[in-house]
Amino acid sequence: MNQQKLTGLVRSFLNLFLKSECVLCHRSAAREFCPYCLRQLQGCQLADPTQFWDAQKRVFVWGEYSGTLKRAIAAFKYENNPQLGKPLGCWLGEAWLNSPELAIDNLTVVPIPMNREKQKKRGFNQAELLAESFCELTGLPLQRQGLERVKDTKPLFELSLQQRQAEIKDALILGKDFRRRLPRDRVLLVDDIYTSGTTVREAIKVLKKSGISVYGTVALATPKKIDRRQE
């Protein structure tokens, strides 16, 4: 067991007996966030999470990637707070269920994967934890390893359009869950942040090559304006 995972387990164990503190401001808190930070986070929620769902993108997003939500995602991913996947994934699931025109039943949820070594170092895949909580609330089945990332890609937000496309090319393959048995239903992809859509398009391409249809993508956050250079 790596040190990050061990630290997270110790923290979770101690929180059972000690008063918890907010992961963002370190004030006393009964749950992951104090009331103040919770209000700030809820203020990041988009009024219409379906605004990016169209014939081209089919992307459903809970909130704007800025302010307190951006800080919470950073704390989740980079400061060893896997427990944040629970509330953040639940909020995403609640918003999805509140959009009955999209929230159909015959879907299989697949998280965008991390490279194996990078996930081992971090201790978890944030998209998988979000998907887990999302599925607990929505009742949709989860295939954790529907996709596999075989290339340790650089952070795409640092790259130009051409560099992103080159970096993600051949980075994903069909995961062992789907190599054993293809899903009967369409796939719903889950990721933490949707920006240019480069990774999602590569995932869709890989799945389609195996005859798997993708219904759409749900993401926790996106910048105020999705990068439209790739449309």
C-alpha positions in Angstrom: 0.0 0.0 0.0 1.5 3.4 -1.0 1.9 6.2 1.4 -0.8 8.4 0.0 -3.4 5.7 0.3 -2.3 4.8 3.8 -2.5 8.5 4.8 -6.0 8.7 3.4 -7.1 5.6 5.4 -5.7 6.9 8.6 -7.5 10.2 8.1 -10.8 8.5 7.4 -10.3 6.3 10.5 -9.5 9.3 12.7 -12.5 11.2 11.4 -14.8 8.6 12.9 -13.7 9.7 16.4 -12.5 13.2 16.0 -14.3 16.3 14.9 -13.7 16.7 11.1 -12.5 19.8 9.4 -13.4 21.4 6.1 -10.9 20.3 3.5 -10.9 23.7 1.9 -10.7 26.2 4.8 -10.0 23.8 7.8 -12.9 25.2 9.8 -14.8 22.7 11.9 -17.2 20.7 9.7 -19.6 17.8 10.2 -19.0 16.5 6.7 -16.3 17.1 4.0 -17.2 20.9 3.7 -18.1 23.5 6.2 -21.5 25.4 5.6 -19.7 28.4 4.2 -17.6 26.4 1.6 -20.7 24.3 0.8 -22.6 27.5 -0.1 -19.7 28.7 -2.2 -19.6 25.3 -4.0 -23.3 25.3 -4.7 -22.9 28.7 -6.2 -20.7 27.2 -8.8 -23.5 25.0 -10.1 -24.7 25.8 -13.6 -28.3 26.9 -13.9 -28.6 24.6 -17.0 -26.2 21.6 -16.9 -27.6 20.5 -20.3 -26.5 23.7 -22.1 -23.6 21.9 -23.8 -25.7 18.8 -24.8 -26.2 19.0 -28.5 -25.9 16.8 -31.6 -22.1 17.3 -31.7 -20.9 17.2 -28.1 -23.6 15.6 -25.9 -21.9 16.8 -22.7 -23.6 17.3 -19.4 -21.8 19.4 -16.8 -22.6 20.1 -13.2 -20.6 23.3 -12.6 -18.2 26.0 -13.7 -14.6 25.2 -13.3 -13.6 28.3 -11.3 -13.6 29.7 -7.8 -14.4 27.2 -5.0 -15.2 24.3 -7.3 -11.8 24.6 -9.0 -10.2 24.6 -5.5 -12.3 21.6 -4.4 -11.2 19.6 -7.5 -7.6 20.5 -6.8 -7.9 19.3 -3.2 -9.6 16.1 -4.4 -7.0 15.2 -7.0 -3.7 16.6 -5.7 -4.1 16.8 -1.9 -5.1 13.2 -1.2 -8.8 13.7 -0.5 -10.5 10.7 -2.3 -13.5 11.1 0.1 -14.5 14.2 -1.9 -15.6 11.9 -4.7 -18.7 11.0 -2.7 -20.4 14.4 -2.4 -19.1 15.7 -5.8 -20.3 12.6 -7.6 -23.7 12.7 -5.8 -24.2 16.3 -6.9 -23.5 15.3 -10.5 -25.9 12.4 -10.1 -28.7 14.6 -8.6 -28.4 17.0 -11.5 -28.5 14.2 -14.0 -31.7 12.7 -12.4 -33.2 16.2 -12.5 -32.9 16.1 -16.3 -35.3 13.3 -17.1 -35.2 14.1 -20.8 -31.6 12.8 -20.8 -31.5 10.4 -17.8 -32.5 7.2 -19.4 -32.0 3.7 -17.8 -30.3 1.6 -20.4 -26.8 3.0 -20.0 -23.5 1.6 -18.7 -21.2 4.1 -17.0 -17.5 4.2 -17.8 -15.0 6.6 -16.2 -12.2 8.1 -18.2 -9.1 6.1 -17.2 -5.7 7.2 -15.8 -2.4 5.7 -16.7 -1.7 2.8 -14.4 1.5 4.2 -13.0 0.0 7.7 -12.4 -3.0 6.1 -10.7 -0.7 4.0 -8.5 1.2 7.1 -7.5 -2.0 9.1 -6.7 -3.8 6.2 -5.1 -7.1 6.6 -7.0 -8.6 7.7 -10.3 -10.8 10.7 -9.6 -13.1 10.0 -12.5 -13.7 6.5 -11.2 -14.6 7.8 -7.7 -17.0 10.3 -9.2 -18.6 7.6 -11.4 -18.9 5.3 -8.4 -20.9 7.9 -6.4 -22.9 8.9 -9.5 -23.9 5.2 -10.1 -24.8 4.7 -6.4 -27.3 7.5 -6.8 -28.6 6.9 -10.3 -28.7 3.1 -10.1 -26.8 2.8 -13.4 -24.2 0.0 -13.7 -20.5 0.9 -13.5 -17.8 -0.7 -15.6 -14.6 0.6 -13.9 -12.3 -0.8 -16.6 -14.3 -0.3 -19.8 -11.3 1.7 -21.0 -7.6 1.6 -20.3 -5.0 4.3 -20.7 -1.8 2.8 -21.9 0.1 6.1 -22.4 1.2 8.4 -19.7 0.0 11.6 -21.3 1.1 15.2 -20.4 -1.6 17.5 -19.0 -3.6 18.5 -22.1 -4.5 22.0 -20.8 -0.9 23.0 -21.2 -0.8 22.0 -24.9 -2.0 23.5 -28.2 -4.8 21.9 -30.3 -2.3 20.0 -32.4 -0.2 18.9 -29.5 -3.3 17.6 -27.6 -4.4 15.5 -30.5 -0.9 14.1 -30.9 -0.5 13.4 -27.2 -3.8 11.6 -26.8 -3.5 9.6 -30.0 -3.4 5.8 -29.2 -3.4 6.6 -25.5 -6.6 4.7 -24.8 -7.6 1.1 -25.6 -10.6 -1.1 -24.8 -10.4 -2.1 -21.1 -10.5 -5.7 -19.8 -14.1 -5.4 -18.7 -15.2 -4.9 -22.3 -12.6 -7.2 -23.8 -14.3 -10.0 -21.8 -17.8 -8.9 -22.7 -19.2 -6.0 -24.6 -22.0 -4.0 -23.0 -25.5 -4.5 -24.1 -26.3 -0.8 -23.5 -24.9 2.5 -24.7 -22.0 4.0 -22.7 -22.1 7.1 -20.6 -18.6 8.5 -20.0 -17.7 10.2 -16.7 -14.8 12.7 -16.2 -13.9 15.4 -13.7 -13.2 18.3 -16.0 -14.4 18.7 -19.6 -12.3 21.3 -21.6 -11.6 20.8 -25.2 -13.0 17.3 -25.5 -9.9 15.8 -26.9 -9.8 12.8 -24.5 -13.5 12.2 -24.8 -13.3 12.1 -28.6 -10.5 9.6 -28.4 -12.5 7.4 -25.9 -15.5 7.5 -28.2 -13.3 6.5 -31.2 -11.9 3.5 -29.3 -15.3 2.3 -28.1 -16.9 2.7 -31.6 -14.2 0.6 -33.2 -15.5 -2.3 -31.0 -19.1 -1.6 -31.9 -19.9 0.2 -28.6 -22.2 3.2 -28.9 -21.6 6.2 -26.6 -24.6 8.1 -25.4 -22.8 11.1 -24.0 -20.4 12.4 -21.3 -21.1 13.7 -17.8 -18.5 15.9 -16.2 -18.2 17.7 -12.8 -16.9 20.9 -14.2 -16.0 22.9 -17.4 -14.5 26.3 -17.9 -17.0 29.1 -18.5 -16.5 28.8 -22.2 -15.8 25.3 -23.7 -12.8 25.4 -26.1 -14.6 25.5 -29.4 -11.5 25.3 -31.5 -12.0 21.6 -31.9 -15.6 21.6 -33.0 
